[in-house]
Amino acid sequence: MRRRLAATAAALTALALLLSGCSGGGDGGGGTGGTIRLSFQSLAWQKESVDANKQLVREWNTAHPDIQVDYVQGSWDNVHDQLLTSFEGGEAPDIIHDASDDLADFAYGGYLADLRTLLPGRLTGDIPRRSWETTTFGDGVYGVPFLQEPKVLIANTKILTSSGVRIPTPEKPWSWPEFRQVTEELTGKGTYGVAWPLKEPVSVTLNLGLSAGGQLFHRGADGKVAIRFGQGDQVMPGTVRDQVNTDASAARSALGMGGSDTLPGFFGGKYAMVPLGFSYRQQVVEQAPEDFEWTVLPAPAGSGGLAQGVSPQTLSVAEDSPHKEEAVRFIDFLLRPRNMVRLARGDWMLPTGTEALADPALHTEENGWATGAALARALRPAPAQSVRGYPEWKDKVATPALQEYYSGAIGTEELRKRLVVDGNRVLARYQR
């Protein structure tokens, strides 16, 4: 039976209980049938990340001969459908690597264990409340958020410095109007000031919209969500649309690209800047020409400062697992501060843990680590994090509407109508 969505107040109360240390997570039972075997499905894919995960599994297995963990390689490409099949077939892994924006259906469907009474106080206290909110659904907590990445501007240093524009810092970022002006100044013969890879435009629009005070999804006292497209919601998409269609400072051809697709043009000087996830720095390091100079800049800020929405990577436990306490013990080991740093560096991302984030290795100027670490305190749960019906709204309403808006095919009022009127019609079916 699927769990019903509780009111926001209940969710916050549950989270407060968790963070106050109301947890079990003792040593766990060794069982009476010999060695316990746990399956850990990891979605790590970059070599450094896979190596770090496998090494940590080996270290655990060496230290815990009575609780052995089997590493299972999963894939981000099909994880939702694969997990749904495994849940329904009774063959889900004990420990599940996923992302917080993929957990809602599994949490409400009863497939994931509520971790509130299992997690140790060390772990709940080290990870900030705002991160725990990304894995709180109804009155339970269904995952441990452990890796996150902000959007940053990866810029061609030579083009940037030769233009004479002000270089932004996390302490003094560009405003959205200043960013628009800068991209005009960086645009010249054969070079666009920016390339926006918006093949998947929804999450980028929502998450960067927080910096200008946008929220779009608003939950009422009755727990139901309504969509409103206010002034703050218009700033980020309006800036991009103007850059593409009015200023010609953003490459129109990039609108249909994924992030990796923009890198050849970036390396070739076609784009002065590209807004990308923080982890893309690894591809830049590996693929850029030897003499290519680049830097990492904070995304533009507005009335909400540098706020951005994120959906952290998570570790969950299957509800059907017969060894939940042992599974949580392994998660606690995997996310000790030193180990969390290893995982973060392997994925070129940021840890959620306060102690891990303070590690000097994540505050070096090399490859922009310091800029990313400075942005971590401004990261917030993605606006649609716990909205039932969001996947359908995204696919059927928001994606085509935003694609047409960014290309100039429709204006702001038509975008508002589609996102709000059509969008609320979709959400209503999930909130009866």
C-alpha positions as CSV (number, residue, x, y, z in Angstrom):
1,M,0.0,0.0,0.0
2,R,1.4,3.4,-1.0
3,R,2.1,5.8,1.8
4,R,0.0,9.0,1.8
5,L,1.7,12.4,1.7
6,A,1.6,14.0,5.1
7,A,1.4,17.7,5.7
8,T,4.5,19.8,5.6
9,A,4.5,20.3,9.3
10,A,4.6,16.6,9.9
11,A,7.6,16.3,7.6
12,L,9.5,19.0,9.4
13,T,8.7,17.4,12.7
14,A,10.0,14.1,11.5
15,L,13.2,15.8,10.3
16,A,13.7,17.6,13.5
17,L,13.4,14.3,15.4
18,L,16.0,12.8,13.2
19,L,18.4,15.6,13.5
20,S,18.0,15.7,17.3
21,G,19.6,12.3,17.5
22,C,16.5,10.1,17.8
23,S,18.3,7.2,16.1
24,G,19.3,3.7,16.7
25,G,21.9,2.3,14.3
26,G,23.7,0.2,16.9
27,D,26.2,-2.4,16.0
28,G,23.6,-4.5,14.3
29,G,23.1,-8.2,14.6
30,G,25.6,-10.7,13.2
31,G,22.8,-13.2,12.7
32,T,22.9,-16.8,13.6
33,G,23.3,-18.2,10.1
34,G,26.9,-17.3,9.6
35,T,28.2,-14.5,7.4
36,I,25.7,-11.8,6.4
37,R,26.0,-10.7,2.7
38,L,24.8,-7.3,1.6
39,S,24.5,-6.1,-2.0
40,F,25.5,-2.5,-2.7
41,Q,24.4,-1.1,-6.1
42,S,26.6,1.8,-7.0
43,L,26.1,4.2,-9.9
44,A,29.7,5.4,-9.9
45,W,30.9,5.6,-13.5
46,Q,34.0,7.6,-13.7
47,K,37.1,5.5,-13.1
48,E,38.3,7.5,-10.1
49,S,34.8,7.2,-8.5
50,V,34.5,3.5,-9.3
51,D,38.0,2.8,-7.9
52,A,37.2,4.8,-4.7
53,N,33.9,2.9,-4.1
54,K,35.4,-0.5,-4.8
55,Q,38.4,0.3,-2.5
56,L,36.1,1.3,0.3
57,V,34.1,-1.9,-0.1
58,R,37.3,-3.9,0.2
59,E,38.3,-2.0,3.3
60,W,35.0,-2.7,4.9
61,N,35.1,-6.4,4.0
62,T,38.6,-6.8,5.4
63,A,37.5,-5.2,8.7
64,H,34.1,-7.0,8.9
65,P,34.5,-10.7,8.0
66,D,31.0,-11.4,9.4
67,I,29.3,-8.7,7.2
68,Q,30.4,-8.9,3.6
69,V,29.4,-6.4,1.0
70,D,29.1,-7.3,-2.7
71,Y,29.7,-4.4,-5.1
72,V,27.1,-4.3,-7.9
73,Q,27.6,-1.9,-10.8
74,G,24.4,0.0,-11.8
75,S,23.9,2.8,-14.4
76,W,22.4,6.3,-14.2
77,D,20.9,5.7,-17.7
78,N,18.2,3.3,-16.5
79,V,18.3,3.3,-12.7
80,H,14.7,4.2,-12.1
81,D,13.2,1.5,-14.3
82,Q,15.8,-1.0,-13.1
83,L,15.1,-0.4,-9.5
84,L,11.3,-0.5,-10.0
85,T,11.6,-3.9,-11.6
86,S,13.9,-5.2,-8.9
87,F,11.6,-3.9,-6.1
88,E,8.5,-5.4,-7.7
89,G,10.4,-8.7,-8.3
90,G,11.7,-8.9,-4.7
91,E,15.3,-8.7,-5.8
92,A,16.3,-5.2,-4.9
93,P,19.9,-4.6,-3.6
94,D,20.2,-4.0,0.1
95,I,22.0,-0.6,-0.3
96,I,20.9,1.6,-3.1
97,H,22.8,4.5,-4.7
98,D,20.5,7.0,-6.4
99,A,19.6,10.7,-6.5
100,S,17.1,12.5,-4.2
101,D,14.9,13.6,-7.0
102,D,14.3,9.9,-8.0
103,L,13.3,8.7,-4.5
104,A,9.7,10.1,-4.1
105,D,7.8,7.3,-5.9
106,F,10.0,4.6,-4.2
107,A,9.5,6.2,-0.8
108,Y,5.8,6.7,-1.0
109,G,5.5,3.3,-2.6
110,G,6.9,1.6,0.4
111,Y,10.0,0.3,-1.3
112,L,12.6,2.1,0.8
113,A,13.2,1.8,4.5
114,D,12.5,4.7,6.8
115,L,16.0,5.4,8.2
116,R,15.0,7.7,11.2
117,T,15.5,5.0,13.9
118,L,18.6,3.4,12.2
119,L,20.9,6.3,11.5
120,P,23.7,7.1,14.0
121,G,23.8,10.5,15.6
122,R,27.2,11.2,14.1
123,L,25.9,11.1,10.6
124,T,22.6,12.9,11.2
125,G,24.5,15.7,13.0
126,D,27.2,16.1,10.4
127,I,24.9,16.6,7.4
128,P,23.0,19.9,7.4
129,R,19.2,20.0,7.8
130,R,18.7,21.5,4.3
131,S,20.3,18.4,2.8
132,W,18.2,16.0,4.9
133,E,15.1,17.8,3.5
134,T,15.9,16.4,0.1
135,T,15.3,12.9,1.3
136,T,12.4,13.5,3.6
137,F,9.1,12.4,2.2
138,G,5.9,12.5,4.2
139,D,6.9,11.6,7.8
140,G,10.0,9.5,7.0
141,V,13.6,9.9,5.8
142,Y,14.4,7.5,2.9
143,G,18.0,8.2,2.0
144,V,21.3,9.7,3.1
145,P,22.3,12.7,0.9
146,F,26.1,12.6,0.5
147,L,27.3,14.2,-2.8
148,Q,26.1,17.4,-4.4
149,E,27.2,19.8,-7.2
150,P,26.4,23.4,-7.9
151,K,26.1,24.9,-11.4
152,V,29.1,27.0,-12.2
153,L,30.4,29.0,-15.1
154,I,33.4,27.4,-16.7
155,A,35.2,30.2,-18.6
156,N,38.0,30.6,-21.1
157,T,40.6,32.6,-19.1
158,K,42.2,34.3,-22.1
159,I,38.9,35.6,-23.5
160,L,37.8,36.7,-20.1
161,T,40.9,38.6,-19.1
162,S,41.5,40.2,-22.5
163,S,38.0,41.6,-22.4
164,G,38.6,43.7,-19.3
165,V,35.3,42.6,-17.7
166,R,35.0,42.3,-13.9
167,I,35.9,38.8,-12.7
168,P,33.2,37.6,-10.3
169,T,33.9,35.8,-7.0
170,P,31.6,33.9,-4.6
171,E,31.8,37.0,-2.4
172,K,30.9,39.4,-5.2
173,P,29.2,37.5,-8.1
174,W,27.7,38.9,-11.2
175,S,24.0,39.9,-10.9
176,W,21.8,38.5,-13.6
177,P,21.7,41.9,-15.4
178,E,25.5,42.2,-15.2
179,F,25.9,38.7,-16.5
180,R,23.8,39.6,-19.5
181,Q,25.9,42.7,-20.1
182,V,29.1,40.7,-19.7
183,T,28.1,38.1,-22.3
184,E,27.5,40.9,-24.8
185,E,31.0,42.3,-24.1
186,L,32.5,38.8,-24.6
187,T,30.8,38.3,-27.9
188,G,32.9,39.0,-30.9
189,K,33.8,37.6,-34.3
190,G,33.5,33.9,-34.1
191,T,32.8,33.9,-30.3
192,Y,29.6,33.9,-28.3
193,G,29.7,35.1,-24.7
194,V,27.9,32.0,-23.5
195,A,26.5,28.7,-24.6
196,W,23.5,27.3,-22.6
197,P,23.3,23.5,-23.1
198,L,19.5,23.2,-22.5
199,K,18.6,19.8,-24.1
200,E,17.0,19.1,-20.6
201,P,15.9,22.7,-19.6
202,V,13.7,22.1,-16.6
203,S,16.0,21.3,-13.7
204,V,18.5,24.0,-14.8
205,T,15.7,26.6,-15.0
206,L,14.3,25.7,-11.6
207,N,17.5,25.3,-9.7
208,L,19.2,28.5,-11.0
209,G,15.9,30.4,-10.6
210,L,16.2,30.2,-6.8
211,S,19.0,32.8,-7.0
212,A,16.4,35.4,-8.1
213,G,13.8,34.3,-5.6
214,G,12.0,31.9,-7.9
215,Q,10.3,28.9,-6.5
216,L,7.4,28.0,-8.9
217,F,6.1,25.2,-6.7
218,H,4.3,26.4,-3.6
219,R,2.9,24.1,-0.9
220,G,-0.2,25.2,1.1
221,A,-1.2,24.5,4.6
222,D,-3.1,21.5,3.4
223,G,0.0,20.0,2.0
224,K,-1.1,20.4,-1.6
225,V,1.2,22.0,-4.2
226,A,0.3,24.8,-6.7
227,I,2.4,26.3,-9.4
228,R,2.8,30.1,-9.6
229,F,5.0,31.9,-12.1
230,G,6.1,35.1,-10.3
231,Q,8.7,37.8,-11.0
232,G,11.5,35.8,-9.5
233,D,10.7,32.8,-11.7
234,Q,11.1,35.0,-14.8
235,V,14.6,36.3,-14.2
236,M,16.8,33.4,-15.2
237,P,14.8,32.1,-18.2
238,G,14.2,35.7,-19.3
239,T,17.9,36.4,-19.2
240,V,18.7,33.3,-21.3
241,R,15.9,34.1,-23.8
242,D,17.3,37.7,-24.3
243,Q,20.8,36.5,-24.7
244,V,19.7,34.1,-27.5
245,N,17.1,36.1,-29.3
246,T,17.8,39.8,-28.6
247,D,21.5,40.2,-27.9
248,A,22.8,37.2,-29.9
249,S,25.3,36.7,-27.1
250,A,24.3,33.1,-26.5
251,A,24.7,30.4,-29.2
252,R,21.2,29.3,-30.4
253,S,22.7,26.0,-31.6
254,A,23.6,25.1,-28.0
255,L,20.0,25.1,-26.8
256,G,19.6,21.5,-28.0
257,M,22.9,20.3,-26.6
258,G,23.9,18.4,-23.5
259,G,26.7,19.7,-21.4
260,S,29.4,17.5,-23.0
261,D,28.3,18.6,-26.5
262,T,29.5,22.2,-25.8
263,L,33.0,21.3,-24.8
264,P,34.6,21.0,-28.3
265,G,33.3,24.5,-29.2
266,F,34.4,25.8,-25.8
267,F,37.9,24.5,-26.3
268,G,37.9,26.0,-29.8
269,G,37.1,29.5,-28.6
270,K,33.5,29.5,-30.0
271,Y,32.0,30.1,-26.5
272,A,33.6,32.2,-23.8
273,M,31.7,30.5,-21.0
274,V,29.5,27.5,-20.5
275,P,27.2,26.9,-17.4
276,L,27.8,23.4,-16.3
277,G,27.6,21.1,-13.3
278,F,30.7,21.2,-11.1
279,S,31.7,17.7,-12.0
280,Y,32.2,18.6,-15.6
281,R,35.6,19.9,-14.6
282,Q,37.0,16.4,-14.9
283,Q,36.0,16.3,-18.6
284,V,37.7,19.7,-19.1
285,V,40.9,18.5,-17.4
286,E,40.9,15.3,-19.5
287,Q,39.8,16.7,-22.9
288,A,41.1,20.3,-23.1
289,P,44.1,21.1,-25.3
290,E,47.3,21.2,-23.3
291,D,47.7,25.0,-23.6
292,F,44.0,25.7,-22.9
293,E,43.5,28.0,-19.9
294,W,40.2,27.9,-18.0
295,T,38.7,29.0,-14.7
296,V,35.6,28.3,-12.6
297,L,33.3,31.2,-11.7
298,P,30.1,31.3,-9.6
299,A,26.7,31.4,-11.4
300,P,24.9,34.8,-11.3
301,A,23.1,35.9,-8.2
302,G,19.9,37.8,-7.6
303,S,17.6,38.6,-4.7
304,G,18.2,35.1,-3.3
305,G,22.0,35.5,-3.4
306,L,23.9,32.5,-4.7
307,A,21.1,30.1,-3.8
308,Q,20.8,27.1,-6.1
309,G,18.6,24.0,-6.0
310,V,20.3,20.6,-5.9
311,S,19.3,17.0,-5.9
312,P,22.1,15.3,-4.0
313,Q,23.2,11.7,-4.7
314,T,21.9,9.4,-2.0
315,L,22.3,6.1,-0.3
316,S,19.1,4.2,0.7
317,V,18.2,0.8,2.2
318,A,15.5,-1.4,0.6
319,E,12.5,-2.0,2.8
320,D,12.7,-5.7,2.0
321,S,16.3,-6.0,3.1
322,P,16.5,-8.5,6.1
323,H,19.6,-6.7,7.3
324,K,18.7,-3.0,7.6
325,E,20.9,-2.3,10.6
326,E,24.0,-3.9,9.0
327,A,23.3,-1.9,5.8
328,V,23.2,1.3,7.7
329,R,26.4,0.4,9.5
330,F,28.0,0.1,6.0
331,I,26.6,3.4,4.9
332,D,27.9,5.1,8.1
333,F,31.4,3.6,7.3
334,L,31.2,4.8,3.6
335,L,30.3,8.3,4.7
336,R,32.9,8.9,7.5
337,P,34.4,12.3,6.7
338,R,37.7,11.0,5.3
339,N,35.8,8.5,3.1
340,M,33.3,11.1,2.0
341,V,36.1,13.2,0.8
342,R,37.5,10.3,-1.2
343,L,34.1,9.8,-2.8
344,A,33.7,13.5,-3.5
345,R,37.1,13.8,-5.2
346,G,36.5,10.6,-7.2
347,D,33.3,12.1,-8.6
348,W,34.6,15.7,-8.8
349,M,31.7,16.8,-6.6
350,L,31.1,18.3,-3.1
351,P,30.3,16.3,0.0
352,T,27.3,17.2,2.0
353,G,29.0,16.5,5.3
354,T,30.2,19.5,7.2
355,E,33.5,17.9,8.4
356,A,34.3,16.5,5.0
357,L,33.5,19.8,3.2
358,A,36.1,21.5,5.5
359,D,38.9,19.2,4.3
360,P,41.8,21.3,2.8
361,A,41.8,19.1,-0.3
362,L,38.5,20.6,-1.3
363,H,39.6,24.2,-0.9
364,T,42.5,24.4,-3.4
365,E,42.5,26.9,-6.2
366,E,43.5,24.2,-8.7
367,N,40.6,23.1,-11.0
368,G,38.2,25.4,-9.2
369,W,37.7,23.4,-6.0
370,A,37.7,26.5,-3.8
371,T,35.0,28.2,-5.8
372,G,32.8,25.1,-5.6
373,A,33.3,24.7,-1.8
374,A,32.4,28.4,-1.3
375,L,29.1,27.8,-3.0
376,A,28.1,24.8,-0.9
377,R,26.5,26.8,1.8
378,A,24.1,28.4,-0.7
379,L,22.8,25.0,-2.0
380,R,19.1,24.3,-1.3
381,P,16.7,21.4,-2.0
382,A,15.6,21.5,-5.7
383,P,12.2,23.3,-5.9
384,A,10.4,20.2,-7.2
385,Q,12.1,17.8,-4.8
386,S,9.0,16.2,-3.2
387,V,6.3,17.2,-5.7
388,R,4.1,14.3,-6.8
389,G,3.4,14.4,-10.5
390,Y,6.6,16.4,-11.2
391,P,8.0,13.8,-13.8
392,E,4.8,14.1,-15.9
393,W,4.7,17.9,-15.6
394,K,8.4,18.1,-16.6
395,D,8.1,15.8,-19.6
396,K,4.7,16.8,-20.9
397,V,4.4,20.5,-20.0
398,A,7.6,22.2,-18.9
399,T,10.2,20.7,-21.3
400,P,8.4,21.6,-24.5
401,A,7.2,25.0,-23.2
402,L,10.7,26.0,-22.1
403,Q,12.3,24.8,-25.3
404,E,9.9,26.9,-27.3
405,Y,10.4,29.9,-25.0
406,Y,14.2,29.8,-25.1
407,S,14.1,29.5,-28.9
408,G,11.8,32.6,-29.1
409,A,8.8,30.7,-30.5
410,I,6.6,31.8,-27.6
411,G,6.6,34.7,-25.2
412,T,6.5,35.1,-21.4
413,E,2.7,35.0,-21.1
414,E,2.3,31.9,-23.1
415,L,5.0,30.2,-21.0
416,R,3.2,31.3,-17.9
417,K,-0.1,29.8,-19.1
418,R,1.5,26.5,-20.0
419,L,3.5,26.1,-16.8
420,V,0.8,27.2,-14.5
421,V,-2.6,26.3,-16.1
422,D,-1.5,23.1,-17.8
423,G,0.9,22.3,-14.9
424,N,-1.7,22.6,-12.1
425,R,-4.0,20.4,-14.1
426,V,-1.4,17.7,-14.1
427,L,-0.5,18.1,-10.4
428,A,-4.2,18.0,-9.4
429,R,-4.5,14.4,-10.6
430,Y,-1.8,13.4,-8.0
431,Q,-3.3,15.4,-5.1
432,R,-6.9,14.2,-5.0
